[in-house]
Amino acid sequence: MLDVAAVARRLGVGPRTVLVYHNRAKVYRREHGIAPGSPQVPGVLPEPDAVLGTRPCWYPSTIEEYIANRPGAGTGGGRPWGTRGD
């Protein structure tokens, strides 16, 4: 099982960032009526495979699938390269 710190290392972010991703994912699933155990939504951190005490934990395979389906850099909008906001 991977704890928050291990997931952070795999994603190349800090542990607090993983907790932010986790909390945002919980809100997303609740707001969109996604039932527990549903297939992963691309770009949304999956539900933990276990909770030890109050700490979420994931199987390595769950996080590897998340990483494989995660949107890459430059997706999601923003100003096109080479343009100015004047």
N, C-alpha and C positions, 0 to 999 in steps of 0.2 A: 504494500500500500504506500502511496505517496501522500505525505502531509503537505500543508500549504508551502512550506519552505522548499520542498523537493519539486513541487509543481512550478514554483517561481523560478527555480534554477533551470528547469527545462524550457520555460517560456522566455527566459532572459529578462525577467522583471523582478521587482521586489515582492516580498511576502504580502505587504499591505496592498499592493496592486492586485494580487490574486484574490484577496478578501473582497476588494471592490468588485472585481469580476464576478465573484461568487454571489455577492449581495445583489448586484444588478441582474444576474441571471435568475435569481429567485423572484425578483420583482417582475421580470419579463415573463417568466412561466406563469406566475399568478395572474398578471394582467391579460395574458393571451389564452388563459384556460388550458394550459398544457399540463396534462395529468402526469403524476409521478410514474416513472418507468417508460415514458414516451421516448421515441427516437430522438437523437441529438438534433438540435437546431444549429446549422452552421454559424459559427461566429459567437455562439453563446456557450459559456462554460457549462459543461454538463453537470447534472446533479452529482453529488458525492456518491460513491459506491458504499461508503460507510461513514458514520459519525462516531468518533471516539471521544467520549465525554461531550464536549461542545465543538470539537475540531473536525472539519470535513476532511475526508481522505478519499483518494481515487486510485483505481488500479492503473498501473502504467499503460495498459492497452487503451483505457478510456481517454487518458490525456494524449496519447499518441494519435488517436483518431481525431480528437479535438484539434490538435496541431495541424494534422493533414488537411482538415476541412476549414481551417481558419482563413478569413480573407487576408490577402497579402497587403503589403505596403502600397499606398496609393489608391486603394479602393475606398469607396464611400463618399465621393464628392470632393469638394474643395475647388480652388481655382486651378485651371489647367496650367501646366508648366509653360513658362515663357510669356505669360500674360501678366499685366500689371493691374492693380486695383485702383488706378487713378480715375 
